[in-house]
Structure formats: C-alpha cells, structure tokens
Amino acid sequence: MQSLPGPEVQANYALPTAVAAKTLGRPLSGGAANVTVGLIKPGTQFGDRVNQVDVRIGKRLHLARMRETVSLDLYNALNVNSILAQNNTFGSAWRRPLQIMPPRFAKVSVQLDF
C-alpha cells in the first residue's frame, strides 16, 4: 500500500516584457521577451493524494529435491487513475494531466530452488 501526496500545484505565468515594463518603468534586462512569474507560493498547494495497492499471492510447492514458488503479482489492484504530473503553465491547459498512474496489470512468476 502506498499513499503519497499529489503533485505540487503551481501556476507559472510568462509575463511579457511590455506588461513588466509598466510596473518596472523599464524593459526587462538582457532583452528578455518575457519572465516567468509564479502566481502560487511554492509548497502550499498539492493535488489529490496518490493511493496504490499492490498484491502478491504465492504458493510454495515441493517436488522431488526442488522447491518451487509460484507467484501472481497484481500491480495497481484498485485500478486508480491518479494524476502523477500536471501542466503548471498558467493558461488554458493549466493543471491538465501530463502523466497518470499506469493501469492494473499482473505478472506471473516461478522460482525454482534446487
């Protein structure tokens, strides 16, 4: 079982030099076309928590001189689709998911000890 905080919410706005010049009384230094401004204080807002449950079921078998272990691993057993990464550029695509939790999948394994 994992329960992690969600991705940090940021709102980064590309402020054009024309708008910045009104406040500063001068253009941006170095001839920059724009400057990135954070609209939300860093570390204050986070998305929904990321909860994941992984399950392993195994059975030990004894045949002849060998010991076998057969296992079934089930990852993301609850099949949640939590957001892992999001767009932090303020605008029309702000907070649009960039990466979500992988879907549920299973793995079968066999271990032979002799």
A tleap script that builds the chain and sets N, CA, C and O, in Angstrom:
source leaprc.protein.ff14SB
mol = sequence {
  NMET GLN SER LEU PRO GLY PRO GLU VAL GLN
  ALA ASN TYR ALA LEU PRO THR ALA VAL ALA
  ALA LYS THR LEU GLY ARG PRO LEU SER GLY
  GLY ALA ALA ASN VAL THR VAL GLY LEU ILE
  LYS PRO GLY THR GLN PHE GLY ASP ARG VAL
  ASN GLN VAL ASP VAL ARG ILE GLY LYS ARG
  LEU HIE LEU ALA ARG MET ARG GLU THR VAL
  SER LEU ASP LEU TYR ASN ALA LEU ASN VAL
  ASN SER ILE LEU ALA GLN ASN ASN THR PHE
  GLY SER ALA TRP ARG ARG PRO LEU GLN ILE
  MET PRO PRO ARG PHE ALA LYS VAL SER VAL
  GLN LEU ASP CPHE
}
set mol.1.N position { 0.852 -1.173 0.000 }
set mol.1.CA position { 0.000 0.000 0.000 }
set mol.1.C position { 0.894 1.230 0.000 }
set mol.1.O position { 1.811 1.332 0.815 }
set mol.2.N position { 0.636 2.154 -0.898 }
set mol.2.CA position { 1.328 3.439 -0.946 }
set mol.2.C position { 0.303 4.548 -0.886 }
set mol.2.O position { -0.756 4.464 -1.508 }
set mol.3.N position { 0.619 5.582 -0.141 }
set mol.3.CA position { -0.215 6.772 -0.093 }
set mol.3.C position { 0.729 7.966 -0.080 }
set mol.3.O position { 1.324 8.294 0.947 }
set mol.4.N position { 0.857 8.606 -1.228 }
set mol.4.CA position { 1.800 9.712 -1.402 }
set mol.4.C position { 1.054 11.004 -1.682 }
set mol.4.O position { -0.058 10.971 -2.208 }
set mol.5.N position { 1.648 12.149 -1.338 }
set mol.5.CA position { 0.985 13.404 -1.682 }
set mol.5.C position { 0.915 13.563 -3.197 }
set mol.5.O position { 1.767 13.059 -3.929 }
set mol.6.N position { -0.096 14.261 -3.643 }
set mol.6.CA position { -0.257 14.501 -5.075 }
set mol.6.C position { 0.773 15.486 -5.593 }
set mol.6.O position { 1.582 15.999 -4.820 }
set mol.7.N position { 0.755 15.757 -6.891 }
set mol.7.CA position { 1.729 16.680 -7.458 }
set mol.7.C position { 1.510 18.098 -6.938 }
set mol.7.O position { 0.381 18.507 -6.667 }
set mol.8.N position { 2.596 18.829 -6.805 }
set mol.8.CA position { 2.514 20.220 -6.339 }
set mol.8.C position { 1.808 21.069 -7.389 }
set mol.8.O position { 2.107 20.974 -8.580 }
set mol.9.N position { 0.873 21.897 -6.940 }
set mol.9.CA position { 0.154 22.790 -7.844 }
set mol.9.C position { 0.949 24.083 -7.971 }
set mol.9.O position { 1.238 24.749 -6.977 }
set mol.10.N position { 1.293 24.422 -9.192 }
set mol.10.CA position { 1.988 25.669 -9.489 }
set mol.10.C position { 1.213 26.387 -10.586 }
set mol.10.O position { 0.470 25.769 -11.349 }
set mol.11.N position { 1.398 27.698 -10.652 }
set mol.11.CA position { 0.788 28.486 -11.722 }
set mol.11.C position { 1.863 29.427 -12.234 }
set mol.11.O position { 2.009 30.544 -11.737 }
set mol.12.N position { 2.618 28.973 -13.230 }
set mol.12.CA position { 3.705 29.761 -13.794 }
set mol.12.C position { 3.186 30.547 -14.984 }
set mol.12.O position { 2.685 29.971 -15.950 }
set mol.13.N position { 3.308 31.865 -14.911 }
set mol.13.CA position { 2.800 32.746 -15.954 }
set mol.13.C position { 3.972 33.415 -16.657 }
set mol.13.O position { 4.862 33.956 -16.000 }
set mol.14.N position { 3.980 33.382 -17.990 }
set mol.14.CA position { 5.015 34.045 -18.783 }
set mol.14.C position { 4.595 35.501 -18.985 }
set mol.14.O position { 3.780 35.801 -19.858 }
set mol.15.N position { 5.147 36.392 -18.183 }
set mol.15.CA position { 4.806 37.819 -18.214 }
set mol.15.C position { 5.595 38.491 -19.334 }
set mol.15.O position { 6.825 38.496 -19.298 }
set mol.16.N position { 4.898 39.067 -20.344 }
set mol.16.CA position { 5.596 39.718 -21.454 }
set mol.16.C position { 6.334 40.978 -20.989 }
set mol.16.O position { 5.942 41.608 -20.007 }
set mol.17.N position { 7.394 41.334 -21.697 }
set mol.17.CA position { 8.197 42.495 -21.325 }
set mol.17.C position { 7.392 43.796 -21.362 }
set mol.17.O position { 7.664 44.715 -20.591 }
set mol.18.N position { 6.404 43.875 -22.255 }
set mol.18.CA position { 5.584 45.086 -22.335 }
set mol.18.C position { 4.777 45.292 -21.056 }
set mol.18.O position { 4.649 46.424 -20.589 }
set mol.19.N position { 4.240 44.239 -20.491 }
set mol.19.CA position { 3.468 44.341 -19.252 }
set mol.19.C position { 4.396 44.592 -18.067 }
set mol.19.O position { 4.077 45.390 -17.186 }
set mol.20.N position { 5.544 43.912 -18.044 }
set mol.20.CA position { 6.504 44.101 -16.959 }
set mol.20.C position { 7.071 45.512 -16.968 }
set mol.20.O position { 7.363 46.067 -15.909 }
set mol.21.N position { 7.230 46.098 -18.145 }
set mol.21.CA position { 7.790 47.452 -18.252 }
set mol.21.C position { 6.871 48.487 -17.616 }
set mol.21.O position { 7.355 49.501 -17.113 }
set mol.22.N position { 5.562 48.262 -17.625 }
set mol.22.CA position { 4.629 49.199 -16.995 }
set mol.22.C position { 4.845 49.262 -15.489 }
set mol.22.O position { 4.754 50.333 -14.889 }
set mol.23.N position { 5.131 48.123 -14.883 }
set mol.23.CA position { 5.349 48.067 -13.447 }
set mol.23.C position { 6.772 48.491 -13.079 }
set mol.23.O position { 6.974 49.238 -12.121 }
set mol.24.N position { 7.751 48.014 -13.840 }
set mol.24.CA position { 9.153 48.301 -13.533 }
set mol.24.C position { 9.582 49.706 -13.958 }
set mol.24.O position { 10.498 50.291 -13.379 }
set mol.25.N position { 8.917 50.225 -14.959 }
set mol.25.CA position { 9.333 51.509 -15.514 }
set mol.25.C position { 10.489 51.371 -16.490 }
set mol.25.O position { 11.081 52.370 -16.901 }
set mol.26.N position { 10.813 50.139 -16.862 }
set mol.26.CA position { 11.898 49.856 -17.810 }
set mol.26.C position { 11.656 48.478 -18.404 }
set mol.26.O position { 10.918 47.684 -17.821 }
set mol.27.N position { 12.257 48.173 -19.549 }
set mol.27.CA position { 12.118 46.813 -20.110 }
set mol.27.C position { 12.920 45.807 -19.278 }
set mol.27.O position { 13.755 46.187 -18.456 }
set mol.28.N position { 12.657 44.554 -19.502 }
set mol.28.CA position { 13.395 43.500 -18.797 }
set mol.28.C position { 14.866 43.532 -19.179 }
set mol.28.O position { 15.206 43.863 -20.315 }
set mol.29.N position { 15.729 43.193 -18.251 }
set mol.29.CA position { 17.168 43.226 -18.515 }
set mol.29.C position { 17.571 42.115 -19.468 }
set mol.29.O position { 16.936 41.062 -19.516 }
set mol.30.N position { 18.604 42.352 -20.204 }
set mol.30.CA position { 19.123 41.366 -21.141 }
set mol.30.C position { 18.278 41.207 -22.383 }
set mol.30.O position { 18.509 40.283 -23.163 }
set mol.31.N position { 17.307 42.075 -22.594 }
set mol.31.CA position { 16.460 41.996 -23.774 }
set mol.31.C position { 15.538 40.786 -23.764 }
set mol.31.O position { 15.119 40.321 -24.825 }
set mol.32.N position { 15.219 40.273 -22.592 }
set mol.32.CA position { 14.345 39.100 -22.488 }
set mol.32.C position { 12.943 39.435 -22.988 }
set mol.32.O position { 12.428 40.522 -22.725 }
set mol.33.N position { 12.331 38.501 -23.707 }
set mol.33.CA position { 10.992 38.710 -24.245 }
set mol.33.C position { 9.925 38.573 -23.160 }
set mol.33.O position { 8.883 39.225 -23.223 }
set mol.34.N position { 10.187 37.726 -22.166 }
set mol.34.CA position { 9.242 37.560 -21.063 }
set mol.34.C position { 9.975 37.020 -19.838 }
set mol.34.O position { 11.137 36.622 -19.916 }
set mol.35.N position { 9.277 37.016 -18.715 }
set mol.35.CA position { 9.822 36.473 -17.473 }
set mol.35.C position { 8.740 35.569 -16.864 }
set mol.35.O position { 7.553 35.891 -16.916 }
set mol.36.N position { 9.161 34.442 -16.291 }
set mol.36.CA position { 8.225 33.516 -15.664 }
set mol.36.C position { 7.962 33.964 -14.227 }
set mol.36.O position { 8.887 34.168 -13.440 }
set mol.37.N position { 6.672 34.110 -13.909 }
set mol.37.CA position { 6.248 34.561 -12.586 }
set mol.37.C position { 5.381 33.472 -11.963 }
set mol.37.O position { 4.446 32.982 -12.595 }
set mol.38.N position { 5.690 33.093 -10.729 }
set mol.38.CA position { 4.876 32.115 -10.002 }
set mol.38.C position { 3.693 32.808 -9.351 }
set mol.38.O position { 3.879 33.729 -8.555 }
set mol.39.N position { 2.475 32.379 -9.677 }
set mol.39.CA position { 1.266 33.002 -9.132 }
set mol.39.C position { 0.830 32.370 -7.812 }
set mol.39.O position { 0.035 32.958 -7.079 }
set mol.40.N position { 1.344 31.175 -7.502 }
set mol.40.CA position { 1.030 30.480 -6.257 }
set mol.40.C position { 2.335 30.257 -5.506 }
set mol.40.O position { 3.339 29.855 -6.094 }
set mol.41.N position { 2.311 30.521 -4.195 }
set mol.41.CA position { 3.506 30.317 -3.378 }
set mol.41.C position { 3.902 28.839 -3.417 }
set mol.41.O position { 3.057 27.978 -3.172 }
set mol.42.N position { 5.175 28.522 -3.722 }
set mol.42.CA position { 5.615 27.124 -3.818 }
set mol.42.C position { 5.422 26.365 -2.506 }
set mol.42.O position { 5.643 26.909 -1.424 }
set mol.43.N position { 5.006 25.100 -2.618 }
set mol.43.CA position { 4.852 24.225 -1.465 }
set mol.43.C position { 3.592 24.447 -0.651 }
set mol.43.O position { 3.486 23.942 0.467 }
set mol.44.N position { 2.628 25.195 -1.189 }
set mol.44.CA position { 1.404 25.461 -0.422 }
set mol.44.C position { 0.198 24.665 -0.908 }
set mol.44.O position { -0.719 24.418 -0.124 }
set mol.45.N position { 0.168 24.262 -2.162 }
set mol.45.CA position { -0.980 23.529 -2.696 }
set mol.45.C position { -0.511 22.266 -3.407 }
set mol.45.O position { 0.496 22.254 -4.116 }
set mol.46.N position { -1.287 21.198 -3.189 }
set mol.46.CA position { -0.975 19.920 -3.801 }
set mol.46.C position { -2.242 19.308 -4.362 }
set mol.46.O position { -3.337 19.606 -3.886 }
set mol.47.N position { -2.107 18.451 -5.376 }
set mol.47.CA position { -3.232 17.736 -5.958 }
set mol.47.C position { -3.699 16.621 -5.033 }
set mol.47.O position { -3.195 16.474 -3.920 }
set mol.48.N position { -4.657 15.843 -5.496 }
set mol.48.CA position { -5.192 14.721 -4.715 }
set mol.48.C position { -4.095 13.703 -4.428 }
set mol.48.O position { -3.160 13.542 -5.213 }
set mol.49.N position { -4.221 13.017 -3.292 }
set mol.49.CA position { -3.239 12.004 -2.906 }
set mol.49.C position { -3.211 10.866 -3.921 }
set mol.49.O position { -4.206 10.570 -4.582 }
set mol.50.N position { -2.051 10.245 -4.024 }
set mol.50.CA position { -1.860 9.106 -4.916 }
set mol.50.C position { -1.857 7.848 -4.046 }
set mol.50.O position { -0.933 7.631 -3.263 }
set mol.51.N position { -2.888 7.030 -4.187 }
set mol.51.CA position { -3.010 5.793 -3.418 }
set mol.51.C position { -2.878 4.613 -4.373 }
set mol.51.O position { -3.528 4.567 -5.417 }
set mol.52.N position { -2.027 3.661 -3.999 }
set mol.52.CA position { -1.815 2.492 -4.844 }
set mol.52.C position { -1.719 1.254 -3.964 }
set mol.52.O position { -1.068 1.272 -2.920 }
set mol.53.N position { -2.371 0.183 -4.394 }
set mol.53.CA position { -2.327 -1.092 -3.681 }
set mol.53.C position { -1.760 -2.143 -4.634 }
set mol.53.O position { -2.284 -2.349 -5.729 }
set mol.54.N position { -0.687 -2.801 -4.205 }
set mol.54.CA position { -0.094 -3.911 -4.951 }
set mol.54.C position { -0.284 -5.180 -4.126 }
set mol.54.O position { -0.156 -5.149 -2.902 }
set mol.55.N position { -0.592 -6.305 -4.796 }
set mol.55.CA position { -0.885 -7.562 -4.106 }
set mol.55.C position { -0.013 -8.669 -4.702 }
set mol.55.O position { 0.172 -8.746 -5.916 }
set mol.56.N position { 0.518 -9.526 -3.824 }
set mol.56.CA position { 1.250 -10.714 -4.278 }
set mol.56.C position { 0.655 -11.932 -3.594 }
set mol.56.O position { 0.477 -11.964 -2.376 }
set mol.57.N position { 0.353 -12.928 -4.407 }
set mol.57.CA position { -0.162 -14.203 -3.907 }
set mol.57.C position { 0.812 -15.270 -4.379 }
set mol.57.O position { 1.139 -15.336 -5.564 }
set mol.58.N position { 1.273 -16.102 -3.464 }
set mol.58.CA position { 2.248 -17.120 -3.827 }
set mol.58.C position { 1.958 -18.446 -3.156 }
set mol.58.O position { 1.283 -18.511 -2.128 }
set mol.59.N position { 2.479 -19.495 -3.754 }
set mol.59.CA position { 2.313 -20.852 -3.216 }
set mol.59.C position { 3.636 -21.580 -3.368 }
set mol.59.O position { 4.230 -21.597 -4.447 }
set mol.60.N position { 4.099 -22.192 -2.257 }
set mol.60.CA position { 5.316 -22.998 -2.300 }
set mol.60.C position { 4.954 -24.447 -2.575 }
set mol.60.O position { 4.022 -24.994 -1.984 }
set mol.61.N position { 5.694 -25.049 -3.468 }
set mol.61.CA position { 5.495 -26.462 -3.819 }
set mol.61.C position { 6.804 -27.202 -3.599 }
set mol.61.O position { 7.879 -26.638 -3.803 }
set mol.62.N position { 6.722 -28.467 -3.184 }
set mol.62.CA position { 7.906 -29.310 -3.003 }
set mol.62.C position { 7.758 -30.534 -3.897 }
set mol.62.O position { 6.906 -31.390 -3.659 }
set mol.63.N position { 8.591 -30.609 -4.923 }
set mol.63.CA position { 8.583 -31.749 -5.836 }
set mol.63.C position { 9.999 -32.297 -5.923 }
set mol.63.O position { 10.946 -31.572 -6.228 }
set mol.64.N position { 10.125 -33.585 -5.649 }
set mol.64.CA position { 11.428 -34.257 -5.667 }
set mol.64.C position { 12.400 -33.515 -4.758 }
set mol.64.O position { 12.111 -33.325 -3.577 }
set mol.65.N position { 13.538 -33.097 -5.282 }
set mol.65.CA position { 14.537 -32.375 -4.480 }
set mol.65.C position { 14.458 -30.869 -4.699 }
set mol.65.O position { 15.319 -30.130 -4.222 }
set mol.66.N position { 13.466 -30.421 -5.393 }
set mol.66.CA position { 13.361 -28.989 -5.706 }
set mol.66.C position { 12.218 -28.353 -4.921 }
set mol.66.O position { 11.256 -29.007 -4.518 }
set mol.67.N position { 12.370 -27.071 -4.728 }
set mol.67.CA position { 11.308 -26.296 -4.102 }
set mol.67.C position { 10.911 -25.209 -5.102 }
set mol.67.O position { 11.758 -24.445 -5.567 }
set mol.68.N position { 9.632 -25.145 -5.427 }
set mol.68.CA position { 9.131 -24.171 -6.384 }
set mol.68.C position { 8.237 -23.164 -5.663 }
set mol.68.O position { 7.511 -23.509 -4.731 }
set mol.69.N position { 8.306 -21.949 -6.104 }
set mol.69.CA position { 7.400 -20.917 -5.618 }
set mol.69.C position { 6.725 -20.302 -6.832 }
set mol.69.O position { 7.386 -19.747 -7.710 }
set mol.70.N position { 5.406 -20.407 -6.874 }
set mol.70.CA position { 4.614 -19.834 -7.962 }
set mol.70.C position { 3.929 -18.593 -7.397 }
set mol.70.O position { 3.288 -18.657 -6.348 }
set mol.71.N position { 4.065 -17.463 -8.093 }
set mol.71.CA position { 3.529 -16.203 -7.572 }
set mol.71.C position { 2.715 -15.474 -8.634 }
set mol.71.O position { 2.987 -15.574 -9.831 }
set mol.72.N position { 1.718 -14.744 -8.168 }
set mol.72.CA position { 0.938 -13.841 -9.003 }
set mol.72.C position { 1.030 -12.459 -8.357 }
set mol.72.O position { 0.594 -12.269 -7.222 }
set mol.73.N position { 1.596 -11.502 -9.083 }
set mol.73.CA position { 1.702 -10.124 -8.614 }
set mol.73.C position { 0.666 -9.292 -9.349 }
set mol.73.O position { 0.570 -9.357 -10.574 }
set mol.74.N position { -0.105 -8.516 -8.612 }
set mol.74.CA position { -1.122 -7.644 -9.179 }
set mol.74.C position { -0.771 -6.216 -8.777 }
set mol.74.O position { -0.850 -5.855 -7.602 }
set mol.75.N position { -0.384 -5.409 -9.757 }
set mol.75.CA position { 0.002 -4.024 -9.518 }
set mol.75.C position { -1.187 -3.110 -9.773 }
set mol.75.O position { -1.963 -3.341 -10.700 }
set mol.76.N position { -1.333 -2.065 -8.949 }
set mol.76.CA position { -2.454 -1.126 -9.017 }
set mol.76.C position { -3.771 -1.908 -8.983 }
set mol.76.O position { -4.614 -1.787 -9.872 }
set mol.77.N position { -3.916 -2.706 -7.935 }
set mol.77.CA position { -5.052 -3.632 -7.816 }
set mol.77.C position { -6.403 -2.926 -7.854 }
set mol.77.O position { -7.379 -3.498 -8.339 }
set mol.78.N position { -6.477 -1.702 -7.354 }
set mol.78.CA position { -7.738 -0.965 -7.346 }
set mol.78.C position { -7.992 -0.210 -8.651 }
set mol.78.O position { -9.038 0.416 -8.825 }
set mol.79.N position { -7.029 -0.276 -9.558 }
set mol.79.CA position { -7.117 0.358 -10.872 }
set mol.79.C position { -7.447 1.861 -10.789 }
set mol.79.O position { -8.304 2.358 -11.520 }
set mol.80.N position { -6.753 2.572 -9.887 }
set mol.80.CA position { -6.960 4.018 -9.761 }
set mol.80.C position { -6.241 4.738 -10.893 }
set mol.80.O position { -5.287 4.210 -11.463 }
set mol.81.N position { -6.696 5.934 -11.216 }
set mol.81.CA position { -6.072 6.714 -12.282 }
set mol.81.C position { -5.641 8.077 -11.750 }
set mol.81.O position { -5.990 9.113 -12.316 }
set mol.82.N position { -4.883 8.068 -10.664 }
set mol.82.CA position { -4.414 9.298 -10.035 }
set mol.82.C position { -3.464 10.044 -10.961 }
set mol.82.O position { -2.764 9.444 -11.777 }
set mol.83.N position { -3.455 11.369 -10.818 }
set mol.83.CA position { -2.562 12.223 -11.611 }
set mol.83.C position { -1.187 12.230 -10.961 }
set mol.83.O position { -1.063 12.522 -9.772 }
set mol.84.N position { -0.144 11.909 -11.739 }
set mol.84.CA position { 1.221 11.910 -11.245 }
set mol.84.C position { 1.961 13.192 -11.610 }
set mol.84.O position { 2.833 13.638 -10.865 }
set mol.85.N position { 1.618 13.788 -12.756 }
set mol.85.CA position { 2.244 15.033 -13.198 }
set mol.85.C position { 1.203 15.852 -13.955 }
set mol.85.O position { 0.333 15.301 -14.629 }
set mol.86.N position { 1.306 17.171 -13.836 }
set mol.86.CA position { 0.336 18.052 -14.484 }
set mol.86.C position { 1.039 19.266 -15.078 }
set mol.86.O position { 2.174 19.577 -14.717 }
set mol.87.N position { 0.357 19.945 -15.988 }
set mol.87.CA position { 0.886 21.143 -16.626 }
set mol.87.C position { 0.809 22.302 -15.633 }
set mol.87.O position { -0.269 22.614 -15.127 }
set mol.88.N position { 1.939 22.938 -15.352 }
set mol.88.CA position { 1.979 24.033 -14.383 }
set mol.88.C position { 2.030 25.409 -15.034 }
set mol.88.O position { 2.155 26.413 -14.333 }
set mol.89.N position { 1.938 25.476 -16.355 }
set mol.89.CA position { 1.934 26.759 -17.049 }
set mol.89.C position { 0.529 27.321 -17.017 }
set mol.89.O position { -0.410 26.707 -17.524 }
set mol.90.N position { 0.388 28.509 -16.411 }
set mol.90.CA position { -0.932 29.110 -16.261 }
set mol.90.C position { -1.485 29.498 -17.628 }
set mol.90.O position { -0.800 30.145 -18.420 }
set mol.91.N position { -2.705 29.107 -17.896 }
set mol.91.CA position { -3.367 29.388 -19.166 }
set mol.91.C position { -4.469 28.381 -19.401 }
set mol.91.O position { -5.008 27.805 -18.456 }
set mol.92.N position { -4.804 28.168 -20.658 }
set mol.92.CA position { -5.928 27.283 -20.979 }
set mol.92.C position { -5.650 25.815 -20.641 }
set mol.92.O position { -6.591 25.066 -20.378 }
set mol.93.N position { -4.390 25.388 -20.640 }
set mol.93.CA position { -4.056 23.990 -20.344 }
set mol.93.C position { -3.572 23.810 -18.908 }
set mol.93.O position { -3.016 22.760 -18.585 }
set mol.94.N position { -3.765 24.795 -18.041 }
set mol.94.CA position { -3.282 24.733 -16.668 }
set mol.94.C position { -3.896 23.554 -15.936 }
set mol.94.O position { -5.107 23.343 -16.006 }
set mol.95.N position { -3.083 22.791 -15.241 }
set mol.95.CA position { -3.453 21.609 -14.464 }
set mol.95.C position { -3.962 20.450 -15.323 }
set mol.95.O position { -4.577 19.522 -14.799 }
set mol.96.N position { -3.716 20.490 -16.622 }
set mol.96.CA position { -4.061 19.355 -17.480 }
set mol.96.C position { -3.084 18.220 -17.174 }
set mol.96.O position { -1.875 18.449 -17.133 }
set mol.97.N position { -3.583 17.005 -16.960 }
set mol.97.CA position { -2.694 15.885 -16.620 }
set mol.97.C position { -1.687 15.589 -17.731 }
set mol.97.O position { -2.041 15.535 -18.909 }
set mol.98.N position { -0.436 15.399 -17.338 }
set mol.98.CA position { 0.620 15.010 -18.267 }
set mol.98.C position { 0.976 13.540 -18.095 }
set mol.98.O position { 1.442 12.892 -19.032 }
set mol.99.N position { 0.752 13.014 -16.878 }
set mol.99.CA position { 1.053 11.607 -16.608 }
set mol.99.C position { 0.072 11.102 -15.554 }
set mol.99.O position { -0.168 11.767 -14.546 }
set mol.100.N position { -0.494 9.919 -15.797 }
set mol.100.CA position { -1.393 9.308 -14.824 }
set mol.100.C position { -0.838 7.942 -14.420 }
set mol.100.O position { 0.079 7.415 -15.049 }
set mol.101.N position { -1.414 7.386 -13.362 }
set mol.101.CA position { -0.986 6.084 -12.851 }
set mol.101.C position { -1.187 5.018 -13.925 }
set mol.101.O position { -2.236 4.988 -14.570 }
set mol.102.N position { -0.203 4.142 -14.130 }
set mol.102.CA position { -0.380 3.055 -15.098 }
set mol.102.C position { -1.565 2.165 -14.705 }
set mol.102.O position { -1.887 2.060 -13.522 }
set mol.103.N position { -2.209 1.529 -15.672 }
set mol.103.CA position { -3.373 0.686 -15.365 }
set mol.103.C position { -2.971 -0.581 -14.613 }
set mol.103.O position { -1.790 -0.909 -14.493 }
set mol.104.N position { -3.970 -1.269 -14.121 }
set mol.104.CA position { -3.755 -2.526 -13.411 }
set mol.104.C position { -3.098 -3.528 -14.355 }
set mol.104.O position { -3.482 -3.635 -15.520 }
set mol.105.N position { -2.111 -4.257 -13.852 }
set mol.105.CA position { -1.533 -5.338 -14.642 }
set mol.105.C position { -1.017 -6.428 -13.703 }
set mol.105.O position { -0.776 -6.194 -12.519 }
set mol.106.N position { -0.857 -7.609 -14.260 }
set mol.106.CA position { -0.466 -8.776 -13.471 }
set mol.106.C position { 0.827 -9.375 -14.019 }
set mol.106.O position { 1.152 -9.229 -15.198 }
set mol.107.N position { 1.554 -10.050 -13.132 }
set mol.107.CA position { 2.777 -10.733 -13.521 }
set mol.107.C position { 2.784 -12.095 -12.827 }
set mol.107.O position { 2.564 -12.189 -11.620 }
set mol.108.N position { 3.038 -13.140 -13.601 }
set mol.108.CA position { 3.134 -14.490 -13.058 }
set mol.108.C position { 4.604 -14.867 -13.055 }
set mol.108.O position { 5.313 -14.654 -14.039 }
set mol.109.N position { 5.060 -15.432 -11.932 }
set mol.109.CA position { 6.463 -15.832 -11.855 }
set mol.109.C position { 6.594 -17.183 -11.169 }
set mol.109.O position { 5.757 -17.588 -10.363 }
set mol.110.N position { 7.681 -17.865 -11.524 }
set mol.110.CA position { 8.009 -19.160 -10.929 }
set mol.110.C position { 9.474 -19.118 -10.525 }
set mol.110.O position { 10.333 -18.716 -11.309 }
set mol.111.N position { 9.752 -19.540 -9.285 }
set mol.111.CA position { 11.126 -19.600 -8.792 }
set mol.111.C position { 11.440 -21.045 -8.438 }
set mol.111.O position { 10.703 -21.684 -7.687 }
set mol.112.N position { 12.523 -21.547 -8.975 }
set mol.112.CA position { 12.944 -22.930 -8.721 }
set mol.112.C position { 14.212 -22.904 -7.865 }
set mol.112.O position { 15.193 -22.257 -8.232 }
set mol.113.N position { 14.200 -23.593 -6.740 }
set mol.113.CA position { 15.374 -23.748 -5.871 }
set mol.113.C position { 15.747 -25.223 -5.839 }
set mol.113.O position { 14.924 -26.077 -5.510 }
set mol.114.N position { 17.016 -25.515 -6.190 }
set mol.114.CA position { 17.464 -26.905 -6.182 }
set mol.114.C position { 18.832 -27.019 -5.569 }
set mol.114.O position { 19.377 -28.119 -5.476 }
savepdb mol mol.pdb
quit
